[in-house]
Amino acid sequence: MPRLILPDQTRTPDGEVRRVGVEMEMAGLELPVMAQAVKDLFGGHIDSKSPFEIHVLETRHGTFAVELDASLLKNHEYRPYLAQVGIDLDAMDDQRAFDAILARLAANVVPSEVVAPPIPITALEDMDALRDRLRRDGAKGTRAALVYAFGAQFNVEVADLDAAYLRDVLRAYVLLHDRLTERGVVDVSRKISPYIRAFPGGYVRLLLDEAYTPDLTGLIRDYLLHNPTRNRPLDMLPLFAHLERDMVMRAPVETHLIKPRPTFHYRLPNSQIDEPDWSLAKPWNDWIMVEKLAADKDRLREHARAYLEKPGEVVGRMVDEWMEMLGTWLKR
């Protein structure tokens, strides 16, 4: 397995070690089994909220959530639909019994998810240990069935809040997007699902223009104009809502789902949790490539200029050469 690489910038603007939140979707495991895996590795105690949601409290990293990833179930939003066909679940025992049945049925098509609290990036190996434990317990990933449009996510705390830094991370990501997607080998179920869509060409061209030097307000405004959705592989809405909450909440985006926080919300192409030769190091080190390209101003400028002026295959070769060189370093 490749090792997990730390970014060059390991501290936040306040001088604290940067943190990362990890979310992993899967099938094949009941929620109590997933919660027990968390407790076995990190301590704490289990608090079962419902058949759809379990918390593992007071672990050495904080509170973990293990849940079925469907608000329709967790929030009982299905009740009005049942009422329309004459089913009323007023009795608490009836509600619990019905929830238990739904949880068993939904587990076949609705992803189960473990949501870790933000942990120091220096402790990311603990999350990979959890990934391996869940794999050994029988977790299934994206490729186990056609309907499994599962993913995984990193919420990477930013190293800076400066507009130029955030713009350059976005620039680096869009330049590397195609190659990172190919390395992740996006499953067909993820391709046809609505949960992840590439940045539109007009926004990419604006972003890569050398003359594009917006202040923070301009950067956020342009992002919202071109990306009125959470469904981007690098979703900036949580970060931008942290910086300019009112501005984001006035935009035509899924505001009820946005959790403001100073992080890059990086959506991984697949959840390959059941594959023995896969680990979190692979997508994490891909993210490190993004940060490294963003910090290499000369190379970033060269690649951006080539993207705008030269055929795509030329840019692809440039990116390939750079990723091959950096990839060799990452494997040392």
Secondary structure, 3 states (H helix, E strand, C coil): CCCCCCCCCCECCCCCECEEEEEEEEECCCHHHHHHHHHHHHCCEEEEEECCEEEEEEECCEEEEEEECCHHHHCCCCHHHHHHCCCCCCCHHHHHHHHHHHHHHHCCCCCEEEECCCEEHHHHHHHHHHHHHHHHHCCECHHHCCCCCCCEEEEEECCCCCHHHHHHHHHHHHHHHHHHHHHHCCCHHHHHCCCCCCCCHHHHHHHHCCCCCCCHHHHHHHHHHHCCCCCCCEECHHHHHHHCHHHHHCCCCCHHHCCCCCEEEEEECCCCCCCCCCCCHHHHHHHHHHHHHHHCHHHHHHHHHHHHHCCHHHHHHHHHHHHHHHHHHHCC
